[in-house]
């Protein structure tokens, strides 16, 4: 968890996925639309789409 303790994992992708980078970025965009007050990002360590509070 990040230093602020407010990271949310929205969707685990899995390392052996057949998804393209564009498909993953489209998922990130959907989460951004759903949570406009959060910073949305792909966490490479967790292989997941995550967000945290904007500073």
N, C-alpha and C positions, 0 to 999 in steps of 0.2 A: 504494500500500500504506500502511496506517496506521503510526503512529509506532512501534508495537511489532513490526511486521513479521510478525504472525501472522494476518493476515486471510485467510480462505479464501472463495473464490467457490464457492458450492454449485450455483447455477443461474442462468444468464443468461436474462433474460426477453425482451429485445428491445423497442425503442421502439414498434413497430407491432403490438403484440399485441392479440388479441381477448379476453384474460383480464380478468375483473372484479377489482376490489379484493379482494373476498371470496375469490376463487380464489387470488390471490397470498398473502393472509394465511393461508389454509389450507396453502399450501406452506411458509410461514414456520413455522407450527405443527408441521408434519411434521419439518422440520429441527431444531426445538427438541427434539422427542421423541427424535430420533436422536442429538443432541449436547447432552445436558442440562448439560454442563460448559462450554458456550460461550454467549456473548451473540449471538443471531441477530437480524439486521436487514435491511431492504431498503435497498440502496445506490442512491440516485437518480442518482448520477453514472454508475455502471456499469450501471444498470438490471438489478440482480442481487440475489439472496438471498445474503447473506454472513454470516460469523460471525467472532468473535475470542474469545480467552481472556477469561473473566470475571476481573475484578480483585479 
